[in-house]
Amino acid sequence: MNRRVQGDVGEASAIEWLTSKGALVWVPMGHSPDVDLMAELGDRLLRIQVKTSTLAGPTSDDEIRWKVSIATSGGNRSWSGLTKQFDRRRVDYLFALVGDGRRWLIPADCVEASREVTLGGRRYSEFEVEPGVPFEGLVYRDPNPNTIPHPILGECQSGQMDVTVNHTAMPTQVRILPPPSPVSAQIVLRPKRQATIPRRPCDEAGLHPGDRLRVRAEGSGRVVLERIEQAEEPAA
């Protein structure tokens, strides 16, 4: 499978996931260096760039990480040897699909690189969505890398059919799982003054998703977040 076909697989996976969330999706006519898909979700029109990767490697703890190139090479090259690096100003989201089917939908403002991102670890974990169909078999010529062969006619079947016994669990909704972190963990203030608050400090402070927070400054370099308690409704 060549890179063009692999890219088509990535776009098909992105379309499948976006439409499952109620989005209307358009494909630009002709090749666009920045935008692969346009999606209307709610009252927003989103520009989405799609990238795929089969390049994976283990960490020192034997955890798998995926290297996803987000710079386009080939064609009219610049002096750097790269046609175009990722430009967060020209796209709203990066959709990434890797060989085992895992997928991410990352806001462009949160992409902290211009050539390559590493997925599968803590970084960007809050943007991982439901996995799709693995496509490594298409690349490495294994037509069914994740299934058990059909039994011989008349053979008594045993075990779990159609998938491997230790098949990866498939979540039923978007997963937002910020990793555990120490109370004094550092956060990065992104270009639009956005930041992800680590999970453990939130737990220690009794903060939960959906809480309304008041933000105030306490001198130079110090910001305090306070939960806004909902006012009790007046008795009828």
HELIX and SHEET records of a PDB file:
HELIX    1   1 ARG A    3  SER A   20  1                                  18    
HELIX    2   2 ALA A  108  CYS A  110  5                                   3    
HELIX    3   3 SER A  125  PHE A  127  5                                   3    
HELIX    4   4 GLU A  136  VAL A  139  1                                   4    
HELIX    5   5 ARG A  199  ALA A  205  1                                   7    
SHEET    1   A 6 LEU A  24  TRP A  26  0                                        
SHEET    2   A 6 LEU A  37  LEU A  41 -1                                        
SHEET    3   A 6 ARG A  44  SER A  53 -1                                        
SHEET    4   A 6 TYR A  93  VAL A  98  1                                        
SHEET    5   A 6 ARG A 103  PRO A 107 -1                                        
SHEET    6   A 6 GLU A 128  VAL A 129 -1                                        
SHEET    1   B 3 ALA A  56  PRO A  58  0                                        
SHEET    2   B 3 ILE A  64  SER A  69 -1                                        
SHEET    3   B 3 GLU A 116  LEU A 119 -1                                        
SHEET    1   C 2 LEU A 213  ALA A 217  0                                        
SHEET    2   C 2 VAL A 223  ARG A 227 -1                                        
END                                                                             
